[in-house]
Amino acid sequence: MQIGIIGFGRFGRFAAEILKNDFEVYVCDRKKVPRRKGVTVTSFEEVARKPFLLLCVPISEIQSVCRKLRPLLKKGQLVLDTCSVKERPLAIMTQLLPRSVEILGTHPLFGPDSARPGIKGLRIVLCQSRCKNIGKVKKYLGQLGLKVILTTAERHDREMANSQALFHFLARGVAAMRIKLGPLSTPGPSRLFNEFKDVQNDSRQLFQDLHKMNRFARGVRKKLIENLTRIDAGLLQEY
């Protein structure tokens, strides 16, 4: 069985390492891709012919990739995205890709950093669009040891605004302060700063897309800032 991966950044490489145990993996990227054991680097057009297509591109690039894919796809192919936002990418894919193509939204709730010990027991979200074989996809992911969560794109984005987007926002804010913890740091801050450090491995484009492409993220940021301002004002009044 063959699978094509479009986008060979950090997550694309990570996905290829997992999938090459069960698939012939073909990859392409707009940048030059070095040779990798168990993976075939080829053209966009060749990757687009594979029965399964995994889009590992930034959220903001989904539209341009789908426009390029549209004339190349054949009936029965399954196209899956891996975006951290679901409403907008799925709407774009549904609008631009041929109706004869199956579409499934996915969001692995882990990445290369959090999955260093392995993916067993980690979670992945599936959002139905138009996929007849979602049961088979779910079964395969379960065989990998993943816990599958089925939900709607709207519910996914609401929860991500309150978790992933908010966490990245906090991490960027703390990073901008350039704080270095010393030997007197207690365990709680040390653990939190280590988590913040992992977030810095993610691209700024991912951070921007998490907030600009998720319609619920702005409200969460606003609520956080309002509450921090209120707490700060309360402290000032107590002096």
ZISULKA-V597418 format. One record per residue. RES is the residue in three letters. PSI is psi in whole degrees, 0 to 359 (999 if undefined). Layout:
res=RES psi=PSI
res=RES psi=PSI
This chain:
res=MET psi=139
res=GLN psi=145
res=ILE psi=140
res=GLY psi=138
res=ILE psi=120
res=ILE psi=116
res=GLY psi=112
res=PHE psi=48
res=GLY psi=207
res=ARG psi=312
res=PHE psi=324
res=GLY psi=317
res=ARG psi=318
res=PHE psi=314
res=ALA psi=320
res=ALA psi=320
res=GLU psi=324
res=ILE psi=313
res=LEU psi=337
res=LYS psi=347
res=ASN psi=339
res=ASP psi=347
res=PHE psi=158
res=GLU psi=116
res=VAL psi=126
res=TYR psi=132
res=VAL psi=156
res=CYS psi=157
res=ASP psi=155
res=ARG psi=340
res=LYS psi=162
res=LYS psi=130
res=VAL psi=124
res=PRO psi=154
res=ARG psi=145
res=ARG psi=134
res=LYS psi=130
res=GLY psi=6
res=VAL psi=135
res=THR psi=119
res=VAL psi=126
res=THR psi=193
res=SER psi=163
res=PHE psi=316
res=GLU psi=321
res=GLU psi=317
res=VAL psi=321
res=ALA psi=345
res=ARG psi=349
res=LYS psi=147
res=PRO psi=331
res=PHE psi=132
res=LEU psi=125
res=LEU psi=117
res=LEU psi=110
res=CYS psi=51
res=VAL psi=160
res=PRO psi=151
res=ILE psi=318
res=SER psi=352
res=GLU psi=359
res=ILE psi=318
res=GLN psi=312
res=SER psi=324
res=VAL psi=317
res=CYS psi=323
res=ARG psi=321
res=LYS psi=327
res=LEU psi=324
res=ARG psi=309
res=PRO psi=353
res=LEU psi=344
res=LEU psi=152
res=LYS psi=160
res=LYS psi=135
res=GLY psi=350
res=GLN psi=150
res=LEU psi=121
res=VAL psi=125
res=LEU psi=137
res=ASP psi=168
res=THR psi=24
res=CYS psi=151
res=SER psi=356
res=VAL psi=143
res=LYS psi=321
res=GLU psi=305
res=ARG psi=311
res=PRO psi=318
res=LEU psi=323
res=ALA psi=318
res=ILE psi=313
res=MET psi=317
res=THR psi=323
res=GLN psi=319
res=LEU psi=330
res=LEU psi=150
res=PRO psi=147
res=ARG psi=341
res=SER psi=354
res=VAL psi=140
res=GLU psi=146
res=ILE psi=135
res=LEU psi=128
res=GLY psi=134
res=THR psi=152
res=HIS psi=98
res=PRO psi=124
res=LEU psi=47
res=PHE psi=172
res=GLY psi=189
res=PRO psi=326
res=ASP psi=308
res=SER psi=343
res=ALA psi=17
res=ARG psi=318
res=PRO psi=350
res=GLY psi=165
res=ILE psi=353
res=LYS psi=129
res=GLY psi=352
res=LEU psi=166
res=ARG psi=149
res=ILE psi=138
res=VAL psi=138
res=LEU psi=131
res=CYS psi=115
res=GLN psi=138
res=SER psi=287
res=ARG psi=78
res=CYS psi=113
res=LYS psi=333
res=ASN psi=32
res=ILE psi=330
res=GLY psi=319
res=LYS psi=321
res=VAL psi=314
res=LYS psi=318
res=LYS psi=316
res=TYR psi=315
res=LEU psi=323
res=GLY psi=324
res=GLN psi=334
res=LEU psi=350
res=GLY psi=8
res=LEU psi=148
res=LYS psi=120
res=VAL psi=131
res=ILE psi=120
res=LEU psi=127
res=THR psi=177
res=THR psi=160
res=ALA psi=321
res=GLU psi=312
res=ARG psi=319
res=HIS psi=310
res=ASP psi=325
res=ARG psi=314
res=GLU psi=322
res=MET psi=327
res=ALA psi=323
res=ASN psi=350
res=SER psi=280
res=GLN psi=311
res=ALA psi=317
res=LEU psi=317
res=PHE psi=317
res=HIS psi=323
res=PHE psi=314
res=LEU psi=316
res=ALA psi=319
res=ARG psi=321
res=GLY psi=315
res=VAL psi=320
res=ALA psi=323
res=ALA psi=339
res=MET psi=346
res=ARG psi=44
res=ILE psi=135
res=LYS psi=118
res=LEU psi=137
res=GLY psi=188
res=PRO psi=347
res=LEU psi=359
res=SER psi=139
res=THR psi=164
res=PRO psi=321
res=GLY psi=303
res=PRO psi=324
res=SER psi=316
res=ARG psi=316
res=LEU psi=317
res=PHE psi=327
res=ASN psi=321
res=GLU psi=318
res=PHE psi=322
res=LYS psi=320
res=ASP psi=323
res=VAL psi=329
res=GLN psi=344
res=ASN psi=340
res=ASP psi=151
res=SER psi=156
res=ARG psi=330
res=GLN psi=320
res=LEU psi=315
res=PHE psi=312
res=GLN psi=318
res=ASP psi=323
res=LEU psi=325
res=HIS psi=319
res=LYS psi=332
res=MET psi=352
res=ASN psi=113
res=ARG psi=347
res=PHE psi=349
res=ALA psi=321
res=ARG psi=317
res=GLY psi=323
res=VAL psi=317
res=ARG psi=314
res=LYS psi=316
res=LYS psi=319
res=LEU psi=311
res=ILE psi=319
res=GLU psi=317
res=ASN psi=321
res=LEU psi=320
res=THR psi=318
res=ARG psi=318
res=ILE psi=317
res=ASP psi=317
res=ALA psi=321
res=GLY psi=321
res=LEU psi=319
res=LEU psi=324
res=GLN psi=338
res=GLU psi=348
res=TYR psi=999
